[in-house]
Amino acid sequence: MMIIMKSHATPQQVEHVIEHVRAVGLAVHLSQGIEATIIGAIGETHNLPTELFETLEGVDMVQRITQPYKLASRQFHPENSVFPLAGSAIGGEEIAIMAGPCSVESRSQIIETAHAVKEAGASALRGGVFKPRTSPYAFQGLGEEGLEYLAEAREQTGLPIVVEIMSQVQLDVMVKYVDVLQVGARNMQNFNLLRAIGETKTSVLLKRGLSATIEELLMSAEYILSGGNKQVMLCERGIRTFETATRNTTDINAIPVLKNLTHLPIILDPSHATGHADYVAAIARAGIAAGADGLIVEVHMDPAHAVSDGKQSLKPEAFAKMVKQVGQIAQIMDRRLASVRFPVKQ
């Protein structure tokens, strides 16, 4: 239920309404935009009459939110969510480009890659340290050692770091190092993990599951948002279909659909969406043209010898060419590429 306050409502009137919402056992989520202040009454509201709040001073109107995802809905939050990352802004006019290897393999590898992707125009560094592999015998990542290497790369380049989290037991160590927690496709519906992440203040990149619908993705985001963490990005990374020519099928439709349904920033992963380095740049260009707020791309100094996902990884020179191309498309869309202005953590 949305309680929309009058434009001239006082802070005291807003607080008075919040007290009434809590008094009937509902959670409160406050959205203060440029044009309106909206109080979200979250919980079981079907049996509550809207008149319960409509008569309170300062209230303009009360509306029921029709979508099952309340906090992620544009109905609740009409304006785009924008939040800071390394001095730039995610979800606004700037387009973020996160780049780096699938796996952190060594100190020299990740530091060399960090400098290369920054020079090419990346605004964040991605790298995996806990790897969810299909085979239990495949490389599983360097763990905290890898996080230390990423932190050193951030110190040298100023690039914030994006790292996938696999379970709740990793959360404490991850928030010590990481600027953006990536929730992978296989964990999109790990609701206990999502709840735990929702209690942090660390930005989140939530990837769409392999066979998940758009509504299921938004409901997963709701778990994080309901915990109080509002810095959530959604990531389209391709879905599983009957087609085998590419690793997954890129759902370009999802970008404008999500932009219409939700205020959360939308990121495209053209690497996992295609599984082939030859196709990454083309899908990246299409994603920005479709309205994506950013990209997350796999880049490796020597893809032929990568311990994981080398087939879909760009070399730095190919990545630099791609960045130039998407930057030109961004200008046509009256947007620009984000830039790193200062280190986030030292």
C-alpha positions in Angstrom: 0.0 0.0 0.0 1.3 3.5 -0.9 0.5 6.5 1.1 1.2 9.5 -1.0 1.8 12.7 1.0 0.8 16.2 -0.1 3.5 18.3 -1.5 3.4 20.7 1.5 3.2 17.9 4.1 5.4 18.7 7.1 7.9 16.3 8.6 5.7 16.0 11.7 2.8 14.9 9.5 5.0 12.3 7.7 6.2 10.9 11.0 2.6 10.8 12.3 1.6 8.6 9.4 4.6 6.4 9.9 3.5 5.8 13.5 0.0 4.8 12.3 1.5 2.3 9.8 3.7 0.7 12.4 0.8 0.6 14.9 -1.1 -1.8 12.6 1.8 -4.1 12.3 3.1 -3.1 8.9 6.7 -2.3 7.9 7.6 1.2 6.7 9.6 2.1 3.6 10.0 5.8 3.0 10.6 7.2 -0.5 11.3 10.9 -0.6 11.5 12.0 -4.2 11.7 15.4 -5.8 8.0 15.6 -6.6 6.5 13.5 -3.8 7.0 11.7 -0.5 5.6 8.2 -0.5 5.3 6.0 2.5 5.2 2.3 1.7 3.1 0.2 4.1 4.5 -3.3 3.6 2.9 -6.4 4.8 -0.6 -8.0 4.7 -2.8 -5.0 3.7 -5.6 -6.8 1.9 -8.0 -6.5 4.8 -7.0 -2.9 5.7 -9.3 -0.2 4.4 -7.5 2.7 2.7 -9.6 5.1 4.8 -7.5 4.1 7.7 -4.8 6.4 6.4 -6.6 8.7 4.0 -8.0 10.8 6.8 -4.6 11.6 8.4 -3.3 15.1 8.0 -0.9 15.6 5.1 -2.1 12.6 3.2 -3.0 13.2 -0.4 -4.1 9.7 -1.5 -3.7 6.0 -0.7 -3.1 3.4 -3.4 -2.7 -0.3 -3.4 0.4 -1.7 -5.1 -0.9 -4.3 -7.6 2.5 -6.0 -8.3 3.7 -8.7 -5.9 7.1 -7.0 -5.8 6.3 -3.9 -3.8 9.6 -2.1 -3.1 11.1 -2.9 -6.5 8.0 -1.5 -8.4 7.9 1.8 -10.2 4.5 2.2 -8.8 6.1 2.6 -5.4 9.2 4.4 -6.6 8.5 6.3 -9.9 12.0 7.8 -10.2 15.1 5.8 -11.2 17.1 4.7 -8.2 20.6 6.3 -8.3 23.4 5.4 -5.9 27.1 6.2 -5.7 29.9 3.9 -6.7 33.5 5.2 -6.6 32.4 8.8 -7.2 30.2 7.9 -10.2 26.5 7.2 -10.0 24.8 3.9 -10.9 21.3 4.3 -12.4 21.6 7.9 -13.6 23.0 9.3 -16.8 26.4 7.5 -16.4 26.9 4.0 -17.7 29.0 1.7 -15.6 31.4 -0.8 -17.1 32.6 -3.6 -14.8 35.4 -5.7 -16.2 37.9 -8.3 -15.2 38.6 -12.1 -15.2 36.1 -14.8 -14.3 38.6 -16.0 -11.6 41.4 -14.3 -9.7 44.3 -16.6 -10.5 47.2 -14.7 -9.0 48.3 -11.4 -7.6 50.1 -10.4 -10.8 47.2 -11.5 -13.0 44.6 -9.4 -11.3 46.7 -6.3 -10.8 47.8 -6.3 -14.5 44.2 -6.8 -15.6 43.0 -4.0 -13.3 45.4 -1.5 -14.9 44.5 -2.7 -18.4 40.7 -2.4 -17.9 40.9 0.9 -16.2 43.1 2.3 -19.1 40.4 1.0 -21.5 37.6 2.8 -19.7 36.2 0.4 -17.1 34.7 1.9 -13.9 34.8 -1.2 -11.8 36.9 -4.4 -11.5 35.2 -7.8 -11.4 36.9 -11.0 -10.3 35.8 -14.3 -8.8 37.3 -15.8 -5.6 34.7 -18.3 -4.7 33.8 -20.1 -7.9 30.5 -22.0 -8.4 31.7 -24.7 -10.8 29.6 -27.4 -12.4 32.3 -29.9 -11.6 33.5 -30.3 -7.9 37.0 -31.0 -9.3 37.3 -27.7 -11.3 39.2 -24.7 -9.9 37.1 -23.3 -6.9 38.9 -20.0 -6.4 41.5 -18.5 -4.1 39.1 -17.4 -1.3 40.3 -14.6 1.0 43.7 -14.6 -0.6 42.0 -13.5 -3.8 40.1 -10.8 -2.0 43.4 -9.4 -0.7 44.7 -9.3 -4.3 41.6 -7.5 -5.4 41.9 -5.0 -2.6 45.5 -4.3 -3.6 44.3 -3.8 -7.2 41.7 -1.3 -6.0 44.4 0.6 -4.1 46.5 0.9 -7.2 43.7 1.8 -9.6 40.8 3.3 -7.7 38.5 0.7 -9.3 35.8 -0.6 -6.9 35.6 -4.4 -6.8 32.7 -6.6 -7.7 32.9 -10.2 -6.4 30.4 -13.1 -6.3 29.2 -14.3 -3.0 28.2 -18.0 -2.7 26.8 -18.4 0.8 26.0 -16.7 4.1 29.1 -17.9 5.7 31.2 -15.8 3.3 29.3 -12.6 4.1 31.4 -11.2 7.0 34.7 -11.6 5.1 33.2 -10.3 1.8 31.8 -7.0 3.3 35.3 -6.3 4.7 36.7 -6.2 1.2 34.0 -5.8 -1.5 32.2 -2.8 -2.9 29.6 -4.8 -4.8 28.3 -8.2 -3.9 27.4 -10.2 -6.9 24.7 -12.8 -6.5 25.1 -15.3 -9.3 22.3 -16.9 -11.4 22.4 -20.2 -9.3 21.8 -18.2 -6.1 19.1 -15.9 -7.4 16.5 -17.8 -5.3 18.7 -18.5 -2.3 16.4 -16.5 -0.1 18.3 -16.9 3.1 21.4 -15.4 1.4 19.3 -12.6 -0.1 17.8 -11.8 3.4 21.3 -11.7 4.9 22.6 -9.4 2.1 19.6 -7.2 2.6 20.8 -6.4 6.1 24.1 -5.0 4.8 24.8 -1.6 3.3 26.9 -3.1 0.5 25.8 -2.6 -3.1 24.4 -5.7 -4.8 24.4 -7.0 -8.4 21.6 -9.6 -8.6 21.8 -11.9 -11.6 18.8 -13.4 -13.3 18.5 -17.2 -12.9 19.1 -19.5 -15.8 15.4 -20.2 -16.2 13.9 -17.4 -14.1 11.1 -15.1 -15.3 11.4 -11.4 -15.0 8.8 -11.4 -12.1 10.9 -14.0 -10.3 14.0 -11.8 -10.6 12.1 -8.9 -9.2 10.7 -10.9 -6.3 14.3 -12.0 -5.5 15.3 -8.3 -5.4 12.4 -7.7 -3.1 14.0 -9.9 -0.5 17.1 -7.7 -0.5 15.1 -4.4 -0.5 12.8 -5.5 2.3 15.9 -6.0 4.5 16.7 -2.3 4.1 19.5 -2.5 1.4 18.3 -0.1 -1.4 21.5 -0.3 -3.5 20.4 -3.2 -5.8 21.2 -3.6 -9.5 19.6 -6.3 -11.6 21.6 -8.2 -14.2 20.4 -9.8 -17.4 22.9 -12.6 -18.2 21.0 -14.7 -20.7 18.5 -17.4 -20.1 18.4 -21.1 -21.0 16.4 -22.0 -24.1 16.5 -24.7 -26.8 19.2 -22.8 -28.8 22.7 -24.2 -28.5 24.6 -21.9 -30.8 25.5 -19.7 -27.8 25.9 -20.5 -24.2 22.6 -18.8 -23.3 20.0 -16.7 -25.1 20.4 -13.0 -24.5 17.0 -11.6 -23.5 17.4 -8.0 -24.8 13.6 -7.6 -24.3 14.3 -7.8 -20.6 16.1 -4.5 -20.5 13.2 -2.2 -21.6 10.7 -4.4 -19.8 12.6 -4.1 -16.5 13.1 -0.4 -17.1 9.3 -0.1 -17.3 8.5 -2.2 -14.3 11.2 -1.2 -11.8 13.3 1.8 -10.7 16.4 -0.4 -10.1 19.4 0.0 -12.4 19.8 -2.7 -15.1 23.1 -4.3 -16.0 23.8 -6.6 -19.0 26.3 -9.4 -18.9 27.2 -10.1 -22.6 29.9 -12.6 -21.7 27.7 -15.2 -20.0 24.8 -14.3 -22.3 26.8 -15.5 -25.4 29.6 -17.6 -24.1 31.7 -16.6 -27.1 34.2 -13.7 -27.1 33.4 -13.0 -30.8 29.8 -12.0 -29.9 30.4 -10.1 -26.7 30.9 -6.6 -28.3 27.8 -6.9 -30.5 25.5 -7.8 -27.6 27.1 -5.1 -25.4 26.3 -2.5 -28.0 22.7 -3.8 -28.3 22.3 -3.7 -24.5 23.3 0.0 -24.2 21.1 0.9 -27.2 18.2 -0.9 -25.4 18.7 1.2 -22.3 21.0 -0.8 -20.0 22.6 1.2 -17.2 25.9 -0.8 -17.4 27.8 -3.8 -18.5 29.7 -6.5 -16.7 32.3 -8.1 -19.1 34.9 -10.8 -18.7 38.4 -9.7 -19.6 41.6 -11.8 -19.4 45.2 -11.1 -20.4 45.6 -14.6 -21.9 42.1 -16.2 -22.4 43.6 -19.3 -24.0 45.2 -20.2 -20.6 42.4 -18.9 -18.3 41.4 -21.4 -15.6 37.7 -20.6 -16.2 35.5 -19.0 -19.0 38.4 -18.2 -21.3 36.3 -18.9 -24.3 34.0 -15.9 -23.5 36.7 -13.5 -22.2 38.0 -10.5 -24.2 41.6 -9.6 -24.5 42.3 -6.0 -23.2 42.6 -4.6 -26.7 39.3 -6.0 -27.8 37.7 -4.7 -24.6 39.1 -1.2 -25.3 37.5 -1.3 -28.7 34.2 -2.4 -27.3 34.3 0.4 -24.7 34.9 3.0 -27.4 31.9 1.7 -29.4 29.5 1.6 -26.4 30.6 5.0 -25.4 29.6 6.3 -28.8 26.2 4.7 -28.5 25.8 6.2 -25.0 26.3 9.6 -26.5 23.5 9.0 -28.9 21.3 8.0 -25.9 22.3 11.3 -24.2 24.4 9.4 -21.7 28.0 9.0 -20.9 30.4 6.4 -19.6 31.1 6.5 -15.8 34.7 7.3 -14.7 36.5 6.5 -11.5 37.3 9.6 -9.5 38.8 8.2 -6.3 39.6 4.9 -4.5 36.7 3.5 -2.5 38.5 1.6 0.2 42.1 1.7 1.3 
